[in-house]
Structure formats: structure tokens, C-alpha cells
Amino acid sequence: MKGDIGLIKRLIDGGWDSKDFLVLDPGEKITATYDEGIISKT
């Protein structure tokens, strides 16, 4: 099956942009949003 491993490579290498990853700062938490966003940080 053809595909793109770019997302996995960025996850491992630390190339985390907010378009593809939810990055939390120390002390932040993930919460459910119950909309199209699915999760959010608080």
C-alpha cells in the first residue's frame, strides 16, 4: 500500500507544527471539545 510517512517522521524528529500536532506546554491538559476539533488544550 502506497502512503506518506512524513507525519511519522516529523513526530519522531520533533518537527511539530500546530497544523498537524497538538503540542502542550508543561501544566496544560487535553480536554474533549465535542465538536469537529475533537480535543483542545486548556
mmCIF file of the N, C-alpha and C atoms, coordinates in Angstrom:
data_MODEL
# 
_entry.id   MODEL 
# 
loop_
_atom_site.group_PDB 
_atom_site.id 
_atom_site.type_symbol 
_atom_site.label_atom_id 
_atom_site.label_alt_id 
_atom_site.label_comp_id 
_atom_site.label_asym_id 
_atom_site.label_entity_id 
_atom_site.label_seq_id 
_atom_site.pdbx_PDB_ins_code 
_atom_site.Cartn_x 
_atom_site.Cartn_y 
_atom_site.Cartn_z 
_atom_site.occupancy 
_atom_site.B_iso_or_equiv 
_atom_site.pdbx_formal_charge 
_atom_site.auth_seq_id 
_atom_site.auth_comp_id 
_atom_site.auth_asym_id 
_atom_site.auth_atom_id 
_atom_site.pdbx_PDB_model_num 
ATOM 1   N N  . MET A 1 1  ? 0.834   -1.159 0.000  1.00 0.00 ? 1  MET A N  1 
ATOM 2   C CA . MET A 1 1  ? 0.000   0.000  0.000  1.00 0.00 ? 1  MET A CA 1 
ATOM 3   C C  . MET A 1 1  ? 0.894   1.242  0.000  1.00 0.00 ? 1  MET A C  1 
ATOM 4   N N  . LYS A 1 2  ? 0.674   2.139  -0.936 1.00 0.00 ? 2  LYS A N  1 
ATOM 5   C CA . LYS A 1 2  ? 1.440   3.381  -1.004 1.00 0.00 ? 2  LYS A CA 1 
ATOM 6   C C  . LYS A 1 2  ? 0.931   4.355  0.046  1.00 0.00 ? 2  LYS A C  1 
ATOM 7   N N  . GLY A 1 3  ? 1.841   5.156  0.525  1.00 0.00 ? 3  GLY A N  1 
ATOM 8   C CA . GLY A 1 3  ? 1.477   6.163  1.508  1.00 0.00 ? 3  GLY A CA 1 
ATOM 9   C C  . GLY A 1 3  ? 2.631   7.122  1.747  1.00 0.00 ? 3  GLY A C  1 
ATOM 10  N N  . ASP A 1 4  ? 2.433   8.023  2.683  1.00 0.00 ? 4  ASP A N  1 
ATOM 11  C CA . ASP A 1 4  ? 3.433   9.028  3.025  1.00 0.00 ? 4  ASP A CA 1 
ATOM 12  C C  . ASP A 1 4  ? 3.751   8.895  4.509  1.00 0.00 ? 4  ASP A C  1 
ATOM 13  N N  . ILE A 1 5  ? 5.024   8.677  4.839  1.00 0.00 ? 5  ILE A N  1 
ATOM 14  C CA . ILE A 1 5  ? 5.405   8.543  6.238  1.00 0.00 ? 5  ILE A CA 1 
ATOM 15  C C  . ILE A 1 5  ? 5.879   9.874  6.834  1.00 0.00 ? 5  ILE A C  1 
ATOM 16  N N  . GLY A 1 6  ? 5.610   10.965 6.150  1.00 0.00 ? 6  GLY A N  1 
ATOM 17  C CA . GLY A 1 6  ? 6.059   12.284 6.601  1.00 0.00 ? 6  GLY A CA 1 
ATOM 18  C C  . GLY A 1 6  ? 5.581   12.651 7.991  1.00 0.00 ? 6  GLY A C  1 
ATOM 19  N N  . LEU A 1 7  ? 4.333   12.342 8.321  1.00 0.00 ? 7  LEU A N  1 
ATOM 20  C CA . LEU A 1 7  ? 3.793   12.668 9.640  1.00 0.00 ? 7  LEU A CA 1 
ATOM 21  C C  . LEU A 1 7  ? 4.530   11.888 10.723 1.00 0.00 ? 7  LEU A C  1 
ATOM 22  N N  . ILE A 1 8  ? 4.790   10.632 10.488 1.00 0.00 ? 8  ILE A N  1 
ATOM 23  C CA . ILE A 1 8  ? 5.510   9.809  11.460 1.00 0.00 ? 8  ILE A CA 1 
ATOM 24  C C  . ILE A 1 8  ? 6.942   10.307 11.628 1.00 0.00 ? 8  ILE A C  1 
ATOM 25  N N  . LYS A 1 9  ? 7.592   10.683 10.525 1.00 0.00 ? 9  LYS A N  1 
ATOM 26  C CA . LYS A 1 9  ? 8.962   11.196 10.608 1.00 0.00 ? 9  LYS A CA 1 
ATOM 27  C C  . LYS A 1 9  ? 9.013   12.493 11.408 1.00 0.00 ? 9  LYS A C  1 
ATOM 28  N N  . ARG A 1 10 ? 8.039   13.403 11.181 1.00 0.00 ? 10 ARG A N  1 
ATOM 29  C CA . ARG A 1 10 ? 8.008   14.663 11.935 1.00 0.00 ? 10 ARG A CA 1 
ATOM 30  C C  . ARG A 1 10 ? 7.727   14.410 13.413 1.00 0.00 ? 10 ARG A C  1 
ATOM 31  N N  . LEU A 1 11 ? 6.893   13.410 13.724 1.00 0.00 ? 11 LEU A N  1 
ATOM 32  C CA . LEU A 1 11 ? 6.614   13.051 15.108 1.00 0.00 ? 11 LEU A CA 1 
ATOM 33  C C  . LEU A 1 11 ? 7.901   12.612 15.810 1.00 0.00 ? 11 LEU A C  1 
ATOM 34  N N  . ILE A 1 12 ? 8.674   11.769 15.155 1.00 0.00 ? 12 ILE A N  1 
ATOM 35  C CA . ILE A 1 12 ? 9.908   11.251 15.748 1.00 0.00 ? 12 ILE A CA 1 
ATOM 36  C C  . ILE A 1 12 ? 11.000  12.311 15.794 1.00 0.00 ? 12 ILE A C  1 
ATOM 37  N N  . ASP A 1 13 ? 11.129  13.101 14.733 1.00 0.00 ? 13 ASP A N  1 
ATOM 38  C CA . ASP A 1 13 ? 12.200  14.095 14.638 1.00 0.00 ? 13 ASP A CA 1 
ATOM 39  C C  . ASP A 1 13 ? 11.916  15.384 15.413 1.00 0.00 ? 13 ASP A C  1 
ATOM 40  N N  . GLY A 1 14 ? 10.676  15.597 15.828 1.00 0.00 ? 14 GLY A N  1 
ATOM 41  C CA . GLY A 1 14 ? 10.339  16.793 16.590 1.00 0.00 ? 14 GLY A CA 1 
ATOM 42  C C  . GLY A 1 14 ? 9.889   17.962 15.747 1.00 0.00 ? 14 GLY A C  1 
ATOM 43  N N  . GLY A 1 15 ? 9.521   17.753 14.503 1.00 0.00 ? 15 GLY A N  1 
ATOM 44  C CA . GLY A 1 15 ? 9.022   18.833 13.658 1.00 0.00 ? 15 GLY A CA 1 
ATOM 45  C C  . GLY A 1 15 ? 7.526   19.023 13.850 1.00 0.00 ? 15 GLY A C  1 
ATOM 46  N N  . TRP A 1 16 ? 7.136   19.511 15.036 1.00 0.00 ? 16 TRP A N  1 
ATOM 47  C CA . TRP A 1 16 ? 5.717   19.571 15.413 1.00 0.00 ? 16 TRP A CA 1 
ATOM 48  C C  . TRP A 1 16 ? 5.137   20.952 15.144 1.00 0.00 ? 16 TRP A C  1 
ATOM 49  N N  . ASP A 1 17 ? 4.393   21.083 14.070 1.00 0.00 ? 17 ASP A N  1 
ATOM 50  C CA . ASP A 1 17 ? 3.696   22.342 13.832 1.00 0.00 ? 17 ASP A CA 1 
ATOM 51  C C  . ASP A 1 17 ? 2.242   22.187 14.293 1.00 0.00 ? 17 ASP A C  1 
ATOM 52  N N  . SER A 1 18 ? 1.605   23.300 14.626 1.00 0.00 ? 18 SER A N  1 
ATOM 53  C CA . SER A 1 18 ? 0.253   23.252 15.195 1.00 0.00 ? 18 SER A CA 1 
ATOM 54  C C  . SER A 1 18 ? -0.801  22.823 14.179 1.00 0.00 ? 18 SER A C  1 
ATOM 55  N N  . LYS A 1 19 ? -0.449  22.780 12.915 1.00 0.00 ? 19 LYS A N  1 
ATOM 56  C CA . LYS A 1 19 ? -1.403  22.317 11.899 1.00 0.00 ? 19 LYS A CA 1 
ATOM 57  C C  . LYS A 1 19 ? -1.631  20.808 12.004 1.00 0.00 ? 19 LYS A C  1 
ATOM 58  N N  . ASP A 1 20 ? -0.594  20.065 12.354 1.00 0.00 ? 20 ASP A N  1 
ATOM 59  C CA . ASP A 1 20 ? -0.671  18.609 12.382 1.00 0.00 ? 20 ASP A CA 1 
ATOM 60  C C  . ASP A 1 20 ? -0.617  17.996 13.779 1.00 0.00 ? 20 ASP A C  1 
ATOM 61  N N  . PHE A 1 21 ? -0.113  18.754 14.771 1.00 0.00 ? 21 PHE A N  1 
ATOM 62  C CA . PHE A 1 21 ? 0.084   18.206 16.109 1.00 0.00 ? 21 PHE A CA 1 
ATOM 63  C C  . PHE A 1 21 ? -0.486  19.140 17.163 1.00 0.00 ? 21 PHE A C  1 
ATOM 64  N N  . LEU A 1 22 ? -0.995  18.558 18.238 1.00 0.00 ? 22 LEU A N  1 
ATOM 65  C CA . LEU A 1 22 ? -1.405  19.335 19.405 1.00 0.00 ? 22 LEU A CA 1 
ATOM 66  C C  . LEU A 1 22 ? -0.255  19.267 20.397 1.00 0.00 ? 22 LEU A C  1 
ATOM 67  N N  . VAL A 1 23 ? 0.465   20.382 20.554 1.00 0.00 ? 23 VAL A N  1 
ATOM 68  C CA . VAL A 1 23 ? 1.640   20.431 21.418 1.00 0.00 ? 23 VAL A CA 1 
ATOM 69  C C  . VAL A 1 23 ? 1.248   21.143 22.707 1.00 0.00 ? 23 VAL A C  1 
ATOM 70  N N  . LEU A 1 24 ? 1.515   20.488 23.833 1.00 0.00 ? 24 LEU A N  1 
ATOM 71  C CA . LEU A 1 24 ? 1.172   21.046 25.137 1.00 0.00 ? 24 LEU A CA 1 
ATOM 72  C C  . LEU A 1 24 ? 2.407   21.579 25.840 1.00 0.00 ? 24 LEU A C  1 
ATOM 73  N N  . ASP A 1 25 ? 2.226   22.703 26.536 1.00 0.00 ? 25 ASP A N  1 
ATOM 74  C CA . ASP A 1 25 ? 3.262   23.230 27.404 1.00 0.00 ? 25 ASP A CA 1 
ATOM 75  C C  . ASP A 1 25 ? 3.129   22.559 28.768 1.00 0.00 ? 25 ASP A C  1 
ATOM 76  N N  . PRO A 1 26 ? 4.176   22.568 29.578 1.00 0.00 ? 26 PRO A N  1 
ATOM 77  C CA . PRO A 1 26 ? 4.079   21.971 30.912 1.00 0.00 ? 26 PRO A CA 1 
ATOM 78  C C  . PRO A 1 26 ? 2.891   22.547 31.683 1.00 0.00 ? 26 PRO A C  1 
ATOM 79  N N  . GLY A 1 27 ? 2.098   21.679 32.286 1.00 0.00 ? 27 GLY A N  1 
ATOM 80  C CA . GLY A 1 27 ? 0.935   22.092 33.067 1.00 0.00 ? 27 GLY A CA 1 
ATOM 81  C C  . GLY A 1 27 ? -0.368  22.150 32.284 1.00 0.00 ? 27 GLY A C  1 
ATOM 82  N N  . GLU A 1 28 ? -0.314  22.146 30.947 1.00 0.00 ? 28 GLU A N  1 
ATOM 83  C CA . GLU A 1 28 ? -1.531  22.158 30.147 1.00 0.00 ? 28 GLU A CA 1 
ATOM 84  C C  . GLU A 1 28 ? -2.151  20.766 30.098 1.00 0.00 ? 28 GLU A C  1 
ATOM 85  N N  . LYS A 1 29 ? -3.458  20.726 29.869 1.00 0.00 ? 29 LYS A N  1 
ATOM 86  C CA . LYS A 1 29 ? -4.179  19.462 29.801 1.00 0.00 ? 29 LYS A CA 1 
ATOM 87  C C  . LYS A 1 29 ? -4.969  19.386 28.507 1.00 0.00 ? 29 LYS A C  1 
ATOM 88  N N  . ILE A 1 30 ? -5.295  18.165 28.089 1.00 0.00 ? 30 ILE A N  1 
ATOM 89  C CA . ILE A 1 30 ? -6.140  17.923 26.922 1.00 0.00 ? 30 ILE A CA 1 
ATOM 90  C C  . ILE A 1 30 ? -7.570  17.713 27.399 1.00 0.00 ? 30 ILE A C  1 
ATOM 91  N N  . THR A 1 31 ? -8.530  18.377 26.739 1.00 0.00 ? 31 THR A N  1 
ATOM 92  C CA . THR A 1 31 ? -9.937  18.198 27.063 1.00 0.00 ? 31 THR A CA 1 
ATOM 93  C C  . THR A 1 31 ? -10.723 17.898 25.787 1.00 0.00 ? 31 THR A C  1 
ATOM 94  N N  . ALA A 1 32 ? -11.834 17.181 25.946 1.00 0.00 ? 32 ALA A N  1 
ATOM 95  C CA . ALA A 1 32 ? -12.725 16.906 24.820 1.00 0.00 ? 32 ALA A CA 1 
ATOM 96  C C  . ALA A 1 32 ? -13.500 18.170 24.472 1.00 0.00 ? 32 ALA A C  1 
ATOM 97  N N  . THR A 1 33 ? -13.702 18.426 23.167 1.00 0.00 ? 33 THR A N  1 
ATOM 98  C CA . THR A 1 33 ? -14.432 19.624 22.750 1.00 0.00 ? 33 THR A CA 1 
ATOM 99  C C  . THR A 1 33 ? -15.836 19.327 22.259 1.00 0.00 ? 33 THR A C  1 
ATOM 100 N N  . TYR A 1 34 ? -16.112 18.071 21.913 1.00 0.00 ? 34 TYR A N  1 
ATOM 101 C CA . TYR A 1 34 ? -17.434 17.659 21.425 1.00 0.00 ? 34 TYR A CA 1 
ATOM 102 C C  . TYR A 1 34 ? -17.857 18.422 20.164 1.00 0.00 ? 34 TYR A C  1 
ATOM 103 N N  . ASP A 1 35 ? -16.873 18.803 19.339 1.00 0.00 ? 35 ASP A N  1 
ATOM 104 C CA . ASP A 1 35 ? -17.147 19.417 18.042 1.00 0.00 ? 35 ASP A CA 1 
ATOM 105 C C  . ASP A 1 35 ? -16.153 18.865 17.038 1.00 0.00 ? 35 ASP A C  1 
ATOM 106 N N  . GLU A 1 36 ? -15.984 19.519 15.896 1.00 0.00 ? 36 GLU A N  1 
ATOM 107 C CA . GLU A 1 36 ? -15.084 18.997 14.871 1.00 0.00 ? 36 GLU A CA 1 
ATOM 108 C C  . GLU A 1 36 ? -13.619 19.022 15.291 1.00 0.00 ? 36 GLU A C  1 
ATOM 109 N N  . GLY A 1 37 ? -13.295 19.787 16.333 1.00 0.00 ? 37 GLY A N  1 
ATOM 110 C CA . GLY A 1 37 ? -11.915 19.829 16.809 1.00 0.00 ? 37 GLY A CA 1 
ATOM 111 C C  . GLY A 1 37 ? -11.527 18.585 17.611 1.00 0.00 ? 37 GLY A C  1 
ATOM 112 N N  . ILE A 1 38 ? -12.476 17.894 18.171 1.00 0.00 ? 38 ILE A N  1 
ATOM 113 C CA . ILE A 1 38 ? -12.337 16.658 18.947 1.00 0.00 ? 38 ILE A CA 1 
ATOM 114 C C  . ILE A 1 38 ? -11.634 16.883 20.283 1.00 0.00 ? 38 ILE A C  1 
ATOM 115 N N  . ILE A 1 39 ? -10.431 17.471 20.273 1.00 0.00 ? 39 ILE A N  1 
ATOM 116 C CA . ILE A 1 39 ? -9.718  17.756 21.512 1.00 0.00 ? 39 ILE A CA 1 
ATOM 117 C C  . ILE A 1 39 ? -9.140  19.163 21.480 1.00 0.00 ? 39 ILE A C  1 
ATOM 118 N N  . SER A 1 40 ? -8.859  19.693 22.659 1.00 0.00 ? 40 SER A N  1 
ATOM 119 C CA . SER A 1 40 ? -8.280  21.025 22.791 1.00 0.00 ? 40 SER A CA 1 
ATOM 120 C C  . SER A 1 40 ? -7.383  21.032 24.016 1.00 0.00 ? 40 SER A C  1 
ATOM 121 N N  . LYS A 1 41 ? -6.499  21.989 24.085 1.00 0.00 ? 41 LYS A N  1 
ATOM 122 C CA . LYS A 1 41 ? -5.670  22.115 25.278 1.00 0.00 ? 41 LYS A CA 1 
ATOM 123 C C  . LYS A 1 41 ? -6.214  23.214 26.166 1.00 0.00 ? 41 LYS A C  1 
ATOM 124 N N  . THR A 1 42 ? -6.077  23.021 27.481 1.00 0.00 ? 42 THR A N  1 
ATOM 125 C CA . THR A 1 42 ? -6.560  24.006 28.451 1.00 0.00 ? 42 THR A CA 1 
ATOM 126 C C  . THR A 1 42 ? -5.464  24.381 29.402 1.00 0.00 ? 42 THR A C  1 
# 
